């Protein structure tokens, strides 16, 4: 299974989206390398970065589900690094 390394940037503007977002990320947990969340209290938003190593269709499906949540926006940056899906 060919995989790609990517980074997803997620902006959460609605507190109601937090629980469904965490459920989606948990569903894809086997592909997530790391996650960093920053609450930006002054603007009442949360900023989340997800590093992922997964097949292209899995990355696209995750981004689609996350982007489909009300009050959430997502952008994905892809590395040219590919592999066989094995994580160290």
N, C-alpha and C positions, 0 to 999 in steps of 0.2 A: 504494500500500500504506500504510494508516494504521498508525502506530506510537504507542507510549506510552513514556514515560520512567519507569523504575522503578529501585529499589535493592534488591538482594538481600543479606541478611545470612546468612552461612553460618558455622556452628560445626562444626569438625572435631575429634572426640574420639578418632578412631582413625587412627594413622599409616598403616595399610593402605589407607585411603580416599584418601590424597593423590594417588597416581598416577591412579586412575580419575577423580577429581574434576578434575584438570588436563586429562585427555583430553576430558572433557565440556566444560569451559570453552573449550578450544581449538576444539572443534567449533562452538561458538557465537560464536567470536571476532569475526566480522564485525558483530555487534550490540553488542558490549561497548564502552562508552565508556571505562571505566577500572576498575581493580582495585587494591584495597589489602589486603595480608595482614599480620596481626600475630600473631607467635608469642607465646603467653602461656605461657612456660616454667614458671612457678610452678604452674600448673594443668594443664600438659601438654596444652594444646589450641591450636588455631589459629583465629583469627577473620578472616574474609574478607568484604569488602564489594565488591559488583559493581554498577557503574552501567551500565544497559542502555537502549538505544533500539531497540525491536523491536515487531512485531505482538503483540497480546495472546496469541495461540495459541503463539507462539515463546517468550514469557516463561514461560507456564504449562508448556510442555514442558520447558524448561530447569530450572525449579524442581522439576518432577516427577522428572526424572532425578537431580538432585542430592540431593533428599530421599529417593530410593530407595536411596542408598548407605548401607551399614551404618556406624554411628558418625558420621553427618553429619545436621545439622538445618538447615533453611533457612526463612526468612520473607521475604516480598516486600512492599515498600511502593510503591504506585503514585502517580505524579504525575497531576494532571489535564491536564498538558501532552500534547498529541498533535501528530502531524506527518505528513509524507509519507515519512519514512524517510531523508531526506537529512541526513547529518551534516556539520558544517562541516569 
